[in-house]
Every structure is written in C-alpha cells, then in structure tokens.
C-alpha cells in the first residue's frame, strides 16, 4: 500500500509508511491551544491519525463567557496519513517545527483560521513508557512549543480576533490507549492510579514548561521543567529533572485551586505561582466521551457539542481531565518578576496519597 509519504525520506521500517508497526494503539497527533492575554477567551484544537485503526479525527473547542463550543469530526483514514484534513478542520505545515496553520470551514456556527508560530525551538519531553502488567500501556514521544498566534475565530456570528494571543502546540506519537477499549482484562495488570500535570506558561520573553506523571505514592515516573528564552535553539534553555509542584486542591474536587512550581537552579531556585481563572474541559477535543480519539464514526461524521465550563459536575469522570487557563507569576534570582498566562492541565484518576485521594 503506497501513499504520499513514501516519496519522502522518512521511513523508519522496511515497510511502506501506511504501516506503523504491530500495535493497534499507535497514534500520531497534533495539539494546539491559544488564549487571550487576560485568559478571557481560549481555543484548543486536536488532530490525530490512528493508522492501525484506519481512522483520523479532528476537534476544535472555543471557551468564552463560561461556555465551551466544540466541533468534532471523524473519518476513515484510507491509510493516507499526509491528508491533514477531516471534514471542515485542516492543518497546513508552513515551516516545519516553526509555523503551522489551522483552518476551520464554517460549520455549525464555528469557523476560523489561526497561524501558530514558535517562540523558540520545540523542547523534547522525556520518552513516556508505562506498562500495564505485561502489556505496553504507553510508549510515546512529545515535542512541545510555546507559540504566538494570529488570525481569527467565529462562533455563532461573533468574530474573535486572535492576533496578540499566545499559546502552546505539541506533537506526540507512539502508543496510547485509543479507539474502543479492550474488553479482555489482563491478568497481573491494572493501572492503580494515574496522576498527570502539564503546565506550559507564556511570559513576555520566556517560556516555562513543567509536567509530571507520578504513581499513587507521589513518586514521579516522568517529569521535567524547562525555562526557555525566546529564540532559543535546540540546546537552549535551562532543564531540570527535579521540579516540585505544590498543589492546593479546590475542596470537593480533584482540580487545583492554585499551584506553586519550584524549579531548582544552579544557584537558588525559580518559582512560578499559578492561579486558575477559567476551565477548559478536555473532552471537548476528544479526550474521552462519545468523540474519544480513534473512535470509528463511519466514513465521515461531523457534530457540534456545547459544554458549560462553570456549572459542571466536577465528580463526573468525563470532567476530570481539564486545562485550567491560569495567570502565572515567574520569580527568578536577579530578575524582576514576570506576570504571564498559560494552562494548568490536570488529570487525577484513582488514589493519589500526597493530595489525600
């Protein structure tokens, strides 16, 4: 099965690009977000291909005035991985690793065109590998890049100018649970808990990145923090494998009321105080629910979904995975404090004893 990718020098195995290996859970995904400097409006886009499932899907969600307006699209991949379009949502790579454009043709009252341009060379997060007993549960790589955004959105006749916004994009690929879940349990397996925080933040001339996956006792199995000045190259910035996030939980929920990130430096430490101001429900771009990533919806399916981001049920499992749009204050030795904006992504499943779960 030859496809467009076979004419590029990108092969990793002796097989055509259409074949991604033997694991049915292989995926290849784009993610973008962008937000107004004061956090009053926010947009997120996801676009994924699932070669072994022969499915592609795309989603956009726009958060404003306590409402999340979402557009979902899914189609049969047809084994062609270079057609970056699903229904009304398309991605164009203008300059690899630097500039990409997302276009949404007007559908169900939602439209837009946003260009994302990197503030520095992307960072590569440590490879994520996690087993569920004898089975590989996760094995993937992600690049992450803070961006400046330009363009526009339209929601139900209201035009939103995006120029002047900042945000983050990422690319991840590898193995994750996608599509319909397996029905047969794995003897000796079972994930007892899953703790995840991911916090890319934008300041005037600096980006800060933090993530952690930890076991139920709080021991990290993957974590990193990066302080990256604008214009930095592949080897730029300060990287720490020993950051600490102090999290205060909103009573009665599994979501953060505030956070304090501590990054040890060669001399002293940097701190970032994080104050959530609004909520983005990740299910609006396919993280769970009816439109979960890789779900087979037929030859082509497109639908709108509206969510309430203020009066939602925090205990509903479908609402546990969020990005909190947040104000942030960065303090570094020898520099004036900087105030910025970013997201505080959170997912806590099962026990997590350091926070009392």
C-alpha positions in Angstrom: 0.0 0.0 0.0 1.9 3.0 -1.3 0.9 6.5 -0.1 2.2 10.1 -0.4 4.6 9.7 2.5 6.6 7.0 0.6 8.0 9.7 -1.7 9.7 11.4 1.3 12.9 10.1 3.1 11.0 9.5 6.4 10.8 5.7 6.6 11.6 4.0 9.9 11.0 0.4 8.9 11.3 -1.6 5.7 7.5 -1.3 5.2 5.5 1.4 3.5 4.6 4.5 5.6 1.0 3.2 5.7 2.0 0.5 8.2 3.0 1.8 11.7 4.2 -1.4 13.3 2.2 -4.1 15.1 0.5 -2.2 18.0 -3.2 -1.3 17.2 -2.9 1.7 19.6 -0.3 3.5 17.6 -1.3 7.2 17.1 0.2 10.4 15.7 -1.3 13.7 16.9 -1.2 17.5 16.7 -2.4 19.7 19.6 -2.8 23.5 19.7 -4.1 26.0 22.2 -4.2 29.8 22.2 -5.6 32.3 24.6 -6.2 36.0 25.1 -3.5 37.7 27.4 -6.1 38.1 30.2 -7.4 34.5 29.8 -10.9 35.7 28.8 -11.1 33.6 25.7 -9.4 30.3 24.7 -9.3 27.9 21.8 -7.9 24.4 21.5 -7.5 22.1 18.5 -6.6 18.4 18.3 -5.9 16.4 15.1 -5.0 12.7 15.2 -4.4 9.8 12.9 -4.6 6.1 14.1 -3.0 4.1 11.3 -3.8 0.6 12.6 -7.5 1.6 13.2 -7.6 3.4 9.8 -9.3 6.4 11.4 -8.5 10.2 11.5 -10.2 12.7 13.7 -10.1 16.5 14.5 -11.7 18.7 17.1 -11.9 22.4 18.0 -13.2 23.9 21.2 -13.6 27.6 22.0 -14.1 28.8 25.6 -15.6 32.2 26.3 -18.1 33.6 28.8 -18.3 30.2 30.7 -19.3 28.2 27.6 -17.3 25.7 25.5 -18.4 25.4 21.9 -16.9 22.3 20.3 -16.8 20.9 16.8 -15.9 17.3 16.3 -15.1 15.5 13.0 -14.0 11.9 12.3 -13.4 10.0 9.0 -12.0 6.8 7.7 -8.2 7.4 7.2 -8.0 5.4 3.9 -4.4 4.6 5.0 -3.2 8.1 3.7 -1.5 9.8 6.6 -0.5 13.0 4.8 -4.0 14.3 4.1 -4.3 16.6 7.1 -8.0 17.3 6.8 -11.0 15.9 8.5 -14.3 17.4 7.4 -14.1 21.1 8.0 -10.8 21.1 10.0 -7.4 21.1 8.3 -3.8 21.7 9.2 -1.1 23.2 7.0 2.6 23.0 7.8 4.0 26.3 6.7 7.5 25.8 8.2 8.3 22.5 10.0 9.0 23.0 13.7 8.2 26.7 13.5 4.9 27.7 11.8 1.6 25.9 11.3 -1.9 27.0 10.3 -5.3 25.6 11.3 -8.3 26.3 9.2 -11.9 25.6 10.1 -14.5 26.0 7.4 -17.8 27.4 8.8 -19.8 24.5 10.2 -22.5 24.5 12.8 -21.7 28.2 13.5 -17.9 27.7 14.1 -15.1 28.8 11.8 -11.6 30.2 12.0 -8.1 30.5 10.7 -5.2 30.6 13.1 -1.4 30.6 12.5 0.8 29.3 15.3 4.4 30.5 15.2 7.0 29.1 17.6 8.7 31.4 20.2 11.8 29.1 20.3 12.8 25.7 19.1 10.5 22.9 20.5 11.5 21.0 23.6 11.5 17.2 23.5 9.9 15.8 26.7 11.5 12.6 28.1 10.0 9.5 26.4 6.9 8.2 28.2 6.9 4.5 28.8 4.4 2.7 31.1 3.3 -0.9 31.3 0.0 -2.4 32.4 1.4 -5.7 33.7 2.9 -7.4 30.7 1.3 -5.1 28.2 2.6 -1.8 26.9 0.2 0.9 28.1 2.1 4.0 26.9 5.2 4.4 24.8 5.4 7.8 23.1 7.4 11.0 22.5 6.1 14.6 22.6 7.6 17.8 21.4 6.2 21.0 22.9 6.5 24.6 21.7 5.0 27.8 23.0 3.7 30.0 20.3 2.4 33.4 19.2 -1.0 33.2 17.4 -2.6 35.3 14.8 -5.8 35.1 12.9 -9.5 34.9 13.8 -12.3 32.7 15.1 -16.1 32.9 14.6 -18.7 31.4 17.0 -22.4 31.9 16.3 -21.8 35.1 14.4 -19.3 36.6 16.9 -15.9 37.2 15.4 -12.9 36.9 17.8 -9.6 38.4 16.8 -6.7 36.1 17.8 -3.8 38.3 16.9 -1.8 39.1 20.1 -2.7 35.8 21.7 -0.2 33.2 22.9 -0.4 29.5 23.5 1.2 26.1 23.0 1.3 23.5 20.4 2.6 19.9 20.7 3.2 16.8 18.5 3.1 13.4 20.1 3.3 10.0 18.6 3.6 6.4 19.7 1.3 4.2 21.8 -1.6 5.2 24.0 -5.0 3.7 24.5 -7.1 4.8 21.5 -10.4 3.8 19.9 -12.6 1.3 21.6 -11.2 -0.1 24.9 -10.1 -3.7 25.1 -12.8 -5.9 26.7 -10.5 -8.6 28.0 -8.7 -7.9 31.3 -5.0 -8.6 31.6 -4.1 -10.9 34.5 -1.4 -9.3 36.5 -2.3 -5.9 35.0 -4.3 -2.9 36.1 -3.3 0.7 36.5 -3.9 1.5 40.2 -3.8 5.3 39.7 -2.9 8.0 37.2 -1.6 11.4 38.2 -0.8 14.0 35.5 0.0 17.7 35.4 1.2 19.6 32.4 1.9 23.3 32.6 3.2 25.3 29.6 3.3 29.0 30.5 4.0 32.2 28.4 5.8 35.2 29.8 7.0 38.4 28.0 10.3 37.0 26.8 10.4 33.5 28.4 8.5 30.2 28.3 8.2 27.8 31.2 7.3 24.2 30.8 6.5 21.6 33.5 5.0 18.1 33.5 4.8 15.2 35.9 3.4 11.6 35.8 3.5 10.1 39.2 2.5 6.9 40.9 -0.2 6.8 43.7 2.5 7.5 46.4 3.7 10.6 44.5 6.9 9.2 43.1 7.4 10.6 39.6 8.0 8.2 36.7 8.3 11.0 34.2 8.9 14.7 35.0 10.8 17.7 33.6 10.8 21.5 33.9 12.3 23.9 31.3 12.9 27.6 31.4 13.4 28.7 27.7 14.1 32.3 26.5 12.6 33.4 23.2 14.7 32.5 20.2 16.5 29.6 21.9 17.8 26.8 19.7 17.7 23.0 20.2 20.3 23.1 23.0 18.9 26.3 24.7 17.3 26.9 28.0 17.6 25.5 31.5 16.3 21.9 32.1 15.6 20.4 35.5 14.7 16.8 36.3 13.8 17.7 39.9 10.9 20.2 39.8 8.3 20.3 42.5 4.6 21.4 42.1 2.8 22.3 45.3 -0.9 22.0 44.6 -3.8 23.3 46.6 -7.0 21.4 45.7 -10.4 23.0 45.3 -12.5 21.5 48.1 -14.7 18.7 46.9 -12.9 18.2 43.6 -9.8 16.8 42.0 -8.9 20.1 40.4 -6.4 22.7 41.6 -7.3 25.9 43.4 -3.7 27.1 42.9 -0.2 25.8 42.3 3.3 26.7 43.1 6.1 25.3 40.8 9.6 25.2 42.3 12.5 24.7 39.8 15.9 24.2 41.4 18.6 26.2 39.6 22.4 26.0 39.8 22.2 28.8 42.3 18.9 29.3 44.1 15.5 28.4 42.6 12.9 29.8 40.3 9.2 29.8 41.4 6.0 30.1 39.5 2.7 30.9 41.2 -0.3 29.7 39.2 -3.8 31.0 39.7 -6.6 29.3 37.6 -9.1 31.7 36.1 -11.2 29.6 33.8 -11.7 25.9 32.9 -11.4 24.1 29.6 -12.9 20.6 29.6 -10.6 18.3 27.6 -13.4 16.1 26.5 -14.3 18.9 24.1 -11.4 17.9 21.9 -11.8 14.1 22.1 -10.2 13.2 25.5 -13.0 10.7 26.4 -16.7 10.7 25.8 -18.6 9.9 22.6 -15.9 11.5 20.4 -12.9 9.9 22.1 -9.7 9.7 20.0 -9.7 7.0 17.4 -13.4 6.1 17.7 -14.9 4.7 14.4 -17.8 7.0 13.5 -18.2 6.0 9.8 -16.9 7.3 6.5 -17.3 10.9 7.7 -19.1 12.3 10.8 -19.3 15.9 12.0 -21.1 17.3 15.0 -21.3 20.2 17.4 -21.3 19.9 21.2 -21.8 22.7 23.7 -20.5 22.4 27.3 -20.9 24.5 30.5 -17.4 25.3 32.0 -18.7 26.9 35.1 -21.6 24.8 36.4 -20.3 21.3 35.5 -20.2 18.2 37.7 -16.6 18.0 39.0 -17.2 14.4 40.0 -18.2 13.2 36.6 -15.3 11.1 35.3 -15.7 12.8 31.9 -14.9 16.1 33.5 -11.8 15.1 35.5 -9.4 15.9 32.6 -9.1 19.7 32.3 -6.8 22.5 31.4 -7.2 25.5 33.8 -6.5 28.7 32.0 -4.3 30.5 34.5 -2.4 33.6 35.5 1.2 33.0 36.4 3.9 34.9 38.2 7.6 33.9 37.5 10.2 34.8 40.0 13.9 34.2 39.2 17.0 35.3 41.1 18.4 38.6 39.9 15.3 39.4 37.7 12.1 41.3 38.2 9.0 39.2 38.5 7.2 38.5 35.3 3.4 38.0 35.0 2.1 35.7 32.3 -0.6 33.3 31.3 -0.8 29.6 30.5 -2.6 26.4 31.2 -2.5 24.0 34.2 -3.6 20.6 32.8 -4.7 18.1 35.4 -5.9 14.5 35.5 -6.1 12.5 38.7 -7.5 9.0 38.5 -7.7 6.6 41.4 -5.6 7.1 44.6 -3.0 9.9 44.9 -1.9 10.0 48.6 0.1 13.2 48.6 -3.1 15.1 48.0 -5.3 13.0 50.2 -7.0 10.9 47.4 
